[in-house]
Amino acid sequence: MTIETCERCGKQTVKLSTCKYCKKKMCVSCIKNTKKVAKTTTVHICKGCWTNMKTRSEYKSYRSAVDKLLRPQFREFGERRY
């Protein structure tokens, strides 16, 4: 394992995460929030992107957008399955 530097605060750490919106590598203390979108996928947002209302609303609606894509289409009652 190599020691890497956080692009947001400059702290050196082993484990860095990437912000989905500004693409910066950040340490644990710079992460504002994390969402588990799927079984193996997590989305992180940094404190800098959290202050921007456009990226914050995009982050908050990210889960519902993914659910619409992954949710199976439900049939009407009595409709045959082929």
N, C-alpha and C positions, 0 to 999 in steps of 0.2 A: 504494500500500500504506500502510495506517495502522499506527501502533505501538499495540499493545494491551497490557494489563496482565494478568499471570498471576493468577488468583484464588486460587491456593494459596500462592505465595511472594511475590508482588508485583513480580516482575521484569518489565521492559518489553521486549517482543520483537515481531517482525513476524508470526511463525508460531506459532499456538496450536492445540493439539489438545484435544478434549473427552473427558473420562473417561466411559465408558459407564454407570458405576454411580452416581457422585455428580453427574454433569452439569456439573462445573466445567471451565472453560477453563484449560489448564495449558501451561507451557513445556516444552521438551525435557528440562530437568534434573529436572522433577517427574514425568515418565513413568517408571513402574517397568518395565512390559513392554508389548509390542505384538504382536498376532497378526494375520496376514493371513488372514481368514476366507474370502473369495472373491477373484476376480480384482481387483475394484475396492473391496472393503470391508476396512477394518482396524478392529480393536477395541483401544482403549487402556485401561490401568488405571493410576491414580495411586498414589503411595507410601502415601497415607492409606488408600485402599480395599484395598491389598495387605495391610495389617496386620489387617484384619477377615477372619476365616476363612470366613465365609459368602460374602462377595463374591469372595474368592480362589478357593474351590472352584467357584463359579458361573462365574468367568472361565476356569478350567482346563477345565471341561467344555463350554464354549461351542462349541468347534469340533466335537466329536462330535455335539452336538445339531443343528448346522447340517448336518453330513454326512448325518444320518438323513433330513432333509427334502429335501436336494438329490440324494441318491444314487438312481439309477434302480432300480426293482424288478426283481430278477433272476428269470427263469423257471426252472422245473425242466427238467432235461435231457429233450429230446424233446417238450416242450410247444410247441404251435403258436402262432405269432405272428399276430395279426389286424390 
